[in-house]
Amino acid sequence: MRRAARHHSSVSEELEVIAPSKLAIENVSKNFQSASGTVLALDRVSLNVAEGEFVCLVGASGCGKSTLLNIIAGLEKPDGGTVRADGKPVTGPGRERLVMFQEPALFPWLDVFGNVLFGLKLKPTLTNKDRRDVAKYYLELVGLSRFEHANIHELSGGMKQRVSLARALAPNPRVLLMDEPFAALDALTREQLYGDIQEIWSARRKTIVFVTHNVREAACLGDRVLLFSPHPGRIHEEFPVKLPRPRDINTVDLAAYATRITKALRRLGQAEAIGAR
């Protein structure tokens, strides 16, 4: 028995322990019907996202980035392939995967605090006091404690997106899916939010899949940048970003990463389509 135990131990030491992916996308394809016939939007896309990883998807409009995000969220079903979250098949929306869209989609009849509190209705085990405490915590995290009783129409675009981010984070989802959340904001506000989202990500270590057209934004935020080819959408190339955080979008080192991605976009004929520079 002792000999068998030693043998088992030696085998275990030789085996590499591989943690399961938070998200496992395998050979996902998606078709859409148009006036001219069937359009293949995604073609056998495969991707693994680790626990706590920040992955950015980049490509021109129509390359399937948002479609893939919606499939991961369970808002759309693939025509082929599978999506698993924590090893379980994704068959529909779930509270463990929340989406933050380009538009904040806040409730205008609720104040800032009420909007964040609303998202906590997904957590039926919390008491009313717990919900209020959590809402206050996340408003403080996004820097809006002083505005908790403000009406939504009184807020700037950047402040609305901060409320939207707090509302998405408050139910404590395991995965946050972000579809161009900063695209409609001015450059100064975007740069402020780049620092904020990195700080929040470092503190909470959420798994994030982030769709963007902005190459510098992707290099600033992502652990990996995945470049999609168009018509049909496929992952053409992967760019790991090995820069320390927090990252400043205006640094020379980050510009070098953005230049590499832009060159790959030009090879695909996409640089002009997304305004890469």
C-alpha distance (Angstrom), angle and dihedral (degrees) to the residues before:
residue distance angle dihedral
M1 . . .
R2 3.77 . .
R3 3.83 90.6 .
A4 3.81 91.2 51.6
A5 3.81 90.6 50.5
R6 3.82 90.9 52.6
H7 3.80 90.2 50.0
H8 3.81 91.3 50.0
S9 3.79 90.7 50.0
S10 3.80 93.8 51.0
V11 3.80 92.0 49.6
S12 3.81 91.1 50.0
E13 3.79 91.6 52.3
E14 3.80 90.9 53.6
L15 3.80 94.5 51.3
E16 3.79 118.0 88.7
V17 3.78 111.9 -130.6
I18 3.80 109.6 -135.1
A19 3.79 117.5 -167.4
P20 3.82 114.0 -135.8
S21 3.80 116.8 -105.6
K22 3.78 118.6 -102.1
L23 3.79 87.4 -138.6
A24 3.79 124.4 21.1
I25 3.82 116.3 -172.5
E26 3.80 112.7 -176.1
N27 3.82 125.0 -172.2
V28 3.80 94.0 -33.5
S29 3.80 115.4 -176.5
K30 3.80 129.4 177.3
N31 3.80 132.3 -170.5
F32 3.79 129.3 -164.3
Q33 3.78 128.4 -165.3
S34 3.80 118.3 -125.7
A35 3.79 135.8 171.1
S36 3.81 89.2 -93.0
G37 3.81 94.7 48.7
T38 3.79 138.0 -94.0
V39 3.81 116.7 -7.6
L40 3.81 119.3 -158.8
A41 3.81 103.8 -141.0
L42 3.82 98.6 173.1
D43 3.77 125.8 23.9
R44 3.82 118.7 -160.7
V45 3.80 96.9 -44.6
S46 3.81 115.2 -174.6
L47 3.80 124.4 -173.7
N48 3.80 138.7 155.7
V49 3.80 120.6 -155.9
A50 3.80 118.6 -165.1
E51 3.80 126.6 -138.9
G52 3.82 109.2 -79.4
E53 3.80 94.4 7.3
F54 3.83 123.1 143.1
V55 3.82 108.8 -144.8
C56 3.81 123.7 -178.5
L57 3.81 124.1 -158.0
V58 3.83 115.6 -153.1
G59 3.78 131.6 -175.9
A60 3.80 145.3 108.0
S61 3.80 122.8 -67.0
G62 3.77 112.3 -75.6
C63 3.81 96.2 27.8
G64 3.81 92.7 114.6
K65 3.83 102.5 -105.6
S66 3.80 95.7 128.5
T67 3.81 90.9 39.4
L68 3.80 89.8 57.1
L69 3.81 90.3 47.4
N70 3.82 90.4 52.2
I71 3.80 90.7 49.6
I72 3.82 91.0 51.4
A73 3.80 88.4 49.4
G74 3.80 90.7 51.3
L75 3.81 92.2 -119.4
E76 3.80 91.1 118.2
K77 3.80 131.5 28.3
P78 3.80 122.5 -130.7
D79 3.79 120.0 -123.1
G80 3.78 89.4 -140.6
G81 3.79 138.5 11.0
T82 3.79 131.7 28.0
V83 3.80 140.6 -90.3
R84 3.80 120.9 -154.4
A85 3.79 128.7 -173.1
D86 3.80 114.7 -164.5
G87 3.79 87.4 -11.8
K88 3.81 94.3 -56.3
P89 3.83 123.2 112.9
V90 3.81 114.8 -106.6
T91 3.81 105.8 -127.9
G92 3.81 99.6 159.1
P93 3.82 143.8 -19.8
G94 3.80 116.9 -40.0
R95 3.78 135.6 -173.7
E96 3.81 89.9 -122.2
R97 3.86 89.6 66.2
L98 3.80 116.3 52.1
V99 3.81 127.6 180.0
M100 3.80 127.4 -141.4
F101 3.81 110.6 -163.5
Q102 3.81 132.6 -159.0
E103 3.80 91.0 -99.9
P104 3.83 115.3 56.9
A105 3.85 93.0 -131.3
L106 3.80 91.8 -158.6
F107 3.81 123.5 169.0
P108 3.83 106.9 -104.7
W109 3.82 93.1 -158.5
L110 3.83 90.9 60.2
D111 3.79 126.2 68.6
V112 3.81 122.5 -126.7
F113 3.80 93.7 -85.9
G114 3.80 92.1 46.5
N115 3.80 91.9 53.0
V116 3.80 93.0 53.7
L117 3.80 91.2 42.6
F118 3.81 90.4 52.7
G119 3.79 91.9 63.5
L120 3.80 89.6 57.2
K121 3.79 91.0 66.6
L122 3.81 82.8 85.6
K123 3.81 86.5 71.0
P124 3.84 104.4 67.1
T125 3.82 92.3 171.0
L126 3.82 92.1 67.5
T127 3.78 121.8 93.7
N128 3.81 119.6 -130.0
K129 3.80 89.4 -103.5
D130 3.80 90.6 50.5
R131 3.80 90.6 52.0
R132 3.79 92.4 50.5
D133 3.80 91.9 47.9
V134 3.81 91.8 49.7
A135 3.82 92.1 47.5
K136 3.81 90.8 51.0
Y137 3.81 90.9 48.4
Y138 3.80 93.8 54.2
L139 3.78 94.0 43.4
E140 3.80 87.0 54.9
L141 3.81 89.8 47.1
V142 3.83 91.6 56.6
G143 3.81 92.8 41.6
L144 3.81 98.8 -110.2
S145 3.80 103.7 112.6
R146 3.81 91.2 117.0
F147 3.81 91.0 54.3
E148 3.80 100.7 48.6
H149 3.82 92.7 117.1
A150 3.82 95.5 41.8
N151 3.80 120.0 117.1
I152 3.79 116.7 -114.8
H153 3.81 94.0 -118.6
E154 3.81 89.1 58.9
L155 3.81 93.1 61.9
S156 3.80 130.2 91.6
G157 3.80 120.3 -121.7
G158 3.79 91.8 -100.0
M159 3.80 92.4 50.1
K160 3.80 90.9 50.4
Q161 3.79 89.8 54.2
R162 3.82 89.6 50.1
V163 3.81 88.9 54.2
S164 3.80 89.6 48.2
L165 3.81 90.1 50.6
A166 3.82 92.2 49.0
R167 3.82 90.3 49.2
A168 3.82 90.8 50.5
L169 3.81 93.6 47.9
A170 3.81 98.2 42.6
P171 3.85 97.0 77.2
N172 3.83 86.8 53.9
P173 3.83 98.6 -123.2
R174 3.77 117.3 -166.5
V175 3.81 91.8 -136.7
L176 3.81 128.4 33.1
L177 3.81 115.9 -159.2
M178 3.83 113.2 -162.4
D179 3.81 120.9 -168.4
E180 3.83 108.9 -163.6
P181 3.82 92.2 -51.1
F182 3.82 94.7 171.6
A183 3.82 100.0 39.8
A184 3.81 96.1 103.1
L185 3.82 95.3 48.3
D186 3.80 128.8 95.7
A187 3.81 118.7 -102.3
L188 3.83 96.0 -104.7
T189 3.82 93.3 50.6
R190 3.81 90.9 46.7
E191 3.80 91.7 53.1
Q192 3.80 91.0 51.2
L193 3.80 90.3 50.7
Y194 3.81 92.1 49.1
G195 3.78 88.3 63.0
D196 3.80 92.4 43.7
I197 3.81 96.1 50.0
Q198 3.81 91.3 48.5
E199 3.80 91.0 50.5
I200 3.82 91.9 48.3
W201 3.80 91.9 45.5
S202 3.80 91.2 50.4
A203 3.81 90.8 49.9
R204 3.82 98.2 44.4
R205 3.84 101.9 25.1
K206 3.77 95.1 -146.9
T207 3.79 119.6 175.8
I208 3.82 103.9 -111.7
V209 3.81 131.6 -169.7
F210 3.80 108.3 -170.3
V211 3.82 126.4 -169.7
T212 3.81 118.0 -155.5
H213 3.80 144.0 154.3
N214 3.81 91.2 -152.6
V215 3.80 113.3 96.0
R216 3.80 95.4 -165.1
E217 3.79 90.4 47.8
A218 3.80 90.2 53.4
A219 3.81 93.1 48.9
C220 3.82 90.6 46.3
L221 3.81 95.4 52.0
G222 3.79 109.3 25.9
D223 3.79 133.2 86.8
R224 3.80 82.7 -159.8
V225 3.80 131.6 16.3
L226 3.81 115.3 -152.5
L227 3.79 115.2 -159.5
F228 3.83 115.3 -148.7
S229 3.79 122.9 -151.0
P230 3.82 117.0 -141.8
H231 3.80 133.4 -111.9
P232 2.96 101.1 35.4
G233 3.79 106.1 21.7
R234 3.78 115.4 -121.0
I235 3.80 133.0 156.7
H236 3.79 100.2 -102.2
E237 3.81 101.7 176.9
E238 3.80 141.1 -3.7
F239 3.81 125.8 -139.5
P240 3.83 117.3 -167.3
V241 3.83 108.8 -155.3
K242 3.81 109.6 -142.0
L243 3.80 100.2 -173.7
P244 3.82 126.8 123.1
R245 3.79 119.9 -110.3
P246 2.93 142.2 -82.6
R247 3.79 91.5 48.9
D248 3.79 126.7 -159.9
I249 3.79 112.5 -143.3
N250 3.82 91.0 -144.3
T251 3.82 98.9 57.8
V252 3.81 123.7 115.1
D253 3.81 92.7 -124.7
L254 3.79 92.4 55.0
A255 3.80 91.1 45.5
A256 3.82 88.5 57.3
Y257 3.82 90.7 57.4
A258 3.80 90.8 46.8
T259 3.81 89.9 51.0
R260 3.83 91.7 53.5
I261 3.80 91.2 51.5
T262 3.80 92.0 45.4
K263 3.81 90.9 53.1
A264 3.80 89.1 53.3
L265 3.81 89.3 49.7
R266 3.80 90.1 52.4
R267 3.78 90.4 52.6
L268 3.81 86.6 55.8
G269 3.81 91.6 44.9
Q270 3.82 91.3 -117.6
A271 3.80 104.1 110.7
E272 3.80 94.6 92.3
A273 3.81 91.6 42.5
I274 3.80 92.8 61.9
G275 3.79 98.6 28.9
A276 3.82 93.4 -115.8
R277 3.75 116.0 -178.2
